[in-house]
C-alpha cells in the first residue's frame, strides 16, 4: 500500500493529517517523555502505519492493546510513538483521547462493539444507485454517524446509471425523507457529476467513507485523492455487490485539504449505544412524541398519541414508524447487555406487557363463557 504523501513537505506533514493546537496541547505530556506524535493511517495484524513529521513509520501496538475492543488502536487515532532509533520496531505507547469515534456492534453472539474510525468530522454514506434503495439501511448508517459526533452526508453513487433527471430527483427525494438535516448528493465517479461539491464539503477535516461492498467507495476514494490509491473491482449486475477489495481502513491526504478514511464494505450495520443517533434520524417522530398525552407513550393504541394521529392523517409514513421502533428495540437490547438498570427496566416492561396480554385473554375467555 502506498500513501500519497510526496506532495507534502515533512515540516507540514502533521498539519496535513489534521494536527492542530488542541492535539498539541493534549500531546504535551508525551512530548515531555521524548515521544513523537503521529496519526494512524492503517492498522493490520497488531501493527500500524503512523504518519509522523518525518514520514510514515511502522509501529507495534502491543503496549496499547486493552480488553475493551473500542479502545484498540484505530485508523484516525493520534498516537505517541517511540522516536527513531530508540526501539526496533517502534512502539505506539499511547493514543490521545478521541474527539469522535464511529462504532458499531459486531455480528458475534458476544455483541461487542467495534471501532471503525476515530476523530472523524464527516461521515460519507455511499449508496449505489445500481440497485434498489434500502432506506432502512440508510437510516442505520445515519444513526451511527450522528451518534459518532460526525456530520453525515449521503452520496448516491453511480448516478450515471439513472439518466432520467426526473427519476433521479425522485430517488434523491426518497432519501431526503429519511435523512433530515443531511445533504443528499447524487454523484458519478465516471462523469464527475457531484465530485466538486463533495470535495468542497469534506475539505479541511477528516472524512470516513461508509457503505456496503460494491457501493463504489474505493472508486470514490480514488476520485477524491486524485490517484489510484485503492483497488477497484466491478460489482455484480444482479445485486450490485462486489468483492471486499478494501480489507483494511486506510487514511489518505486529500489534495484540496483534509484527509479521507476508506473502509471495507460492511455486511452488517449493528447499532452500538446509539439512542441519540436514532433520535436524530427520526427527529420528526421525536418531535411528535412531545405532543402525546402520556410521556411514556409507546405510540401503539394509547389515547391522545400524536404519532399514531400522524400515521392516520398520512403525514407520517407507516414504514418510518416501524423502522424507528425496530432500531429503538435493537439499541435497547445492545445497551441492556452491559447496563443492569436497562436490563431491569426491560424485564419490567416485558412483565407488564405479558400481564396485559394475559388479562386480555382472560377477558375474552370469560366473555365466551357467558
N, C-alpha and C positions, 0 to 999 in steps of 0.2 A: 504494500500500500504506500503510495507516495502522497505527500502533502504539499499543496501549492503555496509554498512559503518564500519562494525565491524572490518575489517582488517586494518582500517586506524586509526592511533593514533590521539587524539584530537589536539596535537600540530601541526600536518601536515595536518589537515582536510581541511583548506582553500587552501593550496598548491595543494592538490589532486583535488580540484574543479577548478583549473586554476588561483589561486591568484598569482600575480607577483608584481614586484616593481612598474610597471606602475599603476596598480589598487591601490596599497598602496598610491602612490602619489596623485591620484585622490580622495582617501578617507580621506586624511589628515584633511580637514575642518570639516568633520563629526566626526572624532575621537576626535577633539578638543571639540565637543559638548557632548562627552560622549557616542556617539552611537557606535554600533559594526557592523562590516561587515559580509556579508553572501551572498551566491549565491542562487537564487531562483531555487528550484528543482521541484516545482509543484505549479500550481495556480488553484483554483476552488472556485466558489461562494464567491468572494470578499475576500478570504483569500489565503494564500500561505504557503508552507513549505520552510524554508530557512536553508541552511547548514551553520552554524557558527563554530567557533573554538571549541565550547563546544558541538556540535552536531546539529541535525535538530530541529528547533523550529517552532511553528505555529505563524503566524503573520497576522494582519489585514491590508488590502491595502487601507482603507478608506481615508488616508491622501494623497495618490498619485493616484487619480482617475481623470485624465484630460478629457476634452471633446474630445480630439483627440484620436481615438482608437488605433493609432500607438504608443501612449505614455503610455499605460496602463502597469502595471507590467506583465512581461512575463517570462516564463521559460528560464533560461540562464542569466537573469539580475543579476547584482551585486547591493545589496541593503544595505542601512543603517537602522538598526533596533534598537529598544529600548533595553537597557541592561536588564538582568534578574532582576526581582523584581521591576522595575520602573512602568510598566503597566501590567495589566492582562485583556485581552490578550495584547501581544506585538503588536507594530505597525511598518510597514515599513514607514520610514519618508522621504526617497528619494531613487532614483536609480541613479547609476553612468552613465555618458554618454556612449552609446553603441559604441563599435568598429565596429560591423557589425549587421545587422538585416535582417531577412528573412521575407518578407511581400508579401501578395497577395491582390487582390481586393475581396471583399465579393460577394456573389451571390445576394445580395439585390439590389433593384432598386436605393438605395441611393449611391451605388458604393463606399462604404467606404473601406479604407484599413484595413487589419487585420494583426497584427504582430504574426508570428508563432514561432519564436525562436530568441534569442538575443545572441550576442557575439559568433558567430559560425565561426569556421575555416574551417570545411569540411562539405559539403552537399552530403550525400549519397542518390542518387535517385534510389529507389528499383523498379525494373521492373520484373514482373513474366513471366517466360517462359512457364507457363501453358496455356497461351492464346496468341493470335496473337499480335505481336508487334504493338504498336501505336506510330509511330515515331513522329507524331505531338505533342502528349502529352509529349514525352521525350523532345522535343525542348522547350516546355513551361516551364517545370521544370528547364531545363538548363538556360533559360533566367532569371528566378527568382533567381536561385542560383548565377549566375555570378553577377547579379545586387546587391545581398546582400553583396558581398565582400568575400564570401566563395569560396573555391576551390571545384568544383563538382567532383563527381565520380559516374558513372552509374554501379550499380550492377544488373546483370541479375540473379535473384534468381531462385531457383528450377531447376538448371541446370541438375540435375539427371534425369529430365523428358525428356531430349534430349540426349539419349545415343550415338548417332552417332557423333563422333568428327568432321567430315566434316560439317554436318548440323549445329552443334553448332558454328563452326568457321564462317559460313556464317551469322548466326544471329549476332555474335559479329561485323562482318564487316558492316552489315546494320546499326547498332547503331553507330559505329565509324564514318560513313559518315555524321551523323547529330550531332556529338559531337566532333568537332575539339578541340584538346588540352585537351581532357578529357580521363582519364583512364576508360576503359570499362572492367568490371571484371565478368566473369561467376562464379557463386557461388552456392553451395548447403549446406544448414544447416544440411541436412540429412547425406551426406557423408563427409562433412568437406572441400570439394574442394573450394579453394579460400579464406577460412576464415583466414588463416595465413597471406596472402597478404593484406587483408583488415585491419586486426588488426594492422599490421605494418604501413599501410597508415594513419590510424586515431589516432595512439598513440601520446600522448603529446599535443593534442589540444581538442577543443570542436567540436563534430560531431552531426549533426542532420540527422535522418532518415526520408525520404520523400517518398511518393508513394500513390497509391490508396489502398482502402481496399482490403485485400486478396493478396497483393503483397509479403507478408512474412516478413514485418518489425518487428513484435513482435517476431517471431521465430529467426530472425537475431539478435535482441537485446539480447535475452536470450543467444544465442551462444557467442556473444561478451563479455557480462558481466560475463558469466560462471556460471549462475544460473537462475532459472525460476523467473525472476522479472516481466514478462508480461504474461497475459493470452493469450492463442492461441486457435483459432477455425479453423476448416477446411474450405477451400474455396469451393464454388460450382464448380463441374466439368464442368458445361455447359458454364460458363462465367468467371470462376476464381475469382469471387467476394466473399468476406467474410463479416461477420458482423463486426461492428465497436467495436472490443474488446478493443481497446485503445481509451478511451474517453477524456483523458487529456494528456498534454505534460509533460513527466517525464524525469528527468535528473538523470543519474547513473554514478558512478565512475567505470572506466574500470580497470581490473586487470593489464593490460600492460601499464597503464598510459593514461591520458586523460579522458574525460567524454563524455557521449552519451545522446542525447535527442531523445526520441521516440515520434512520433506524431500520432494523429488519421489519418486514411485514408482520403485523400482529394477527394471529389466528383468533385469539381471544381478547376481549376488552373487558375484563372484570373490574368492577368498582373497588376502590380501596378507601374507606372512610371519606366518602365524597358527598356528604349530605349538603354542604353549602354549594358545591358544584351542581348537584341535581337541582337545587332550588333556583340557581341562576339560569339553568337551561329552561326550566319550566316556570319562569318568572310570572307569567300570566295566571297560572294556577295558584301560585303562592299569593299573588295579589288578591285573587278572588276569595281565597281561604280566609282572608282578613274580614270578609263581609258575611261569613257564615254565622248562624245563630249560636252555635256551640264552638268553643275554642278548640276542642279536641275532635271536631267533625271528621269522620272518615270518608266523607263525600260519596256515600252509598245510598242510604234511604232516610237519612236524618231530615227532619223538617227544617226549613229555613236554610238549606245548603245552597250557597251561591254558586258552587262549582257544578252541581247537577242541574241547577237552573240554566247555567250557560250551555250545558250539553243539550238541554231541552229546546232552547231557543236557537241552537245552531251556531252560536258564537265560539264554542269550544269543541273541536273535533273529538269524537269518542276515542280514536286511536291515540290522541295526545294524552288523555287522562289515563288510559290503560298503560301506556309506556311509563308515565310518571309513577303510577302505583308499582309497576314492576321494578323500576330502579330503586325506589324507596325501600321496598321489601328486601331486595338483594343487598342493598347497602347496610340495612339493619342487621341482616344475618352475618355479614362480614364483621361488623363492629361488635356484635354480640360474642364472637369467638374470643375477643380479647378484653371485653368490658363486662364485668359481672353485673353492674347496675342495669345495663341494657338487656342482658340475658334475663334478669328478673322481671323487667317491665314486659318483655315479650312473652314470658311464661304467663304472667297475669293476664295479658291480652288474649292469649290462646285459651286460657281457662274461662275468661269472660265470654268469648265467642262460643266456646263449647257449651257453656251453661245456657246461653241464649238459644243455641240450636236444640238442645235437649228440651228446653221449655216449650219451644215452638212445636216440636214433635209431640210432646205430651198434650198440648192444647188440641192439636189436630186429632190425636187418638181419642181424647175424651169427647170431642165433637162427633166422631164416628160412632162411639158407644151410645151416645144419647140418641 
